[in-house]
Amino acid sequence: MSIEQPQQQISPRKQKLGALKQFVLFNMIGLLNTLVDFVVYSLLVWAGLYVLPAQVISYSAGMVNSYVFNSLITFKGTSKREDGYKADRGRAVRFILLNAAVLGVSMLLLYELTKEAGLGPFTAKLLATGVTVVLNFAGSKWWVFKQS
């Protein structure tokens, strides 16, 4: 016979502050991810690689950085289960699926902005990154690292 403690109700104000804190942390880590992404992207484009394969490689480098730091800092403890291994594996799969979708959006935006709108590869990258940051945070918070 076990006695379960009732779950504490969190006030809407505290929930909003918690979400804001997560968003700030997510974006601070995102700056590091973006730095990794932009450095790799710049080197690859400078070396003559076309923007789309350069985007796949550079985004993947930033994605690895993102998963590690957001798991350890931003969303730590939000996916706790008794079978922690399965929770982590499921989270990793959701993270990969989300980032594959966000990568697809960023590639579509890069293509449209460089080929159709005539922007340079770095301006296009900056604009695409602005859009995908919001998509990535929403998916991370409410799907990848959701409270179980």
Secondary structure, DSSP 4 states (H G I P E B T S, - for coil): ---PPPPPPPPHHHHHHHHHHHHHHHHHHHHHHHHHHHHHHHHHHHTT--HHHHHHHHHHHHHHHHHHHIIIIITTTTT--SSHHHHHHHHHHHHHHHHHHHHHHHHHHHHIIIIIS---HHHHHHHHHHHHHHHHHHHIIIIIT---
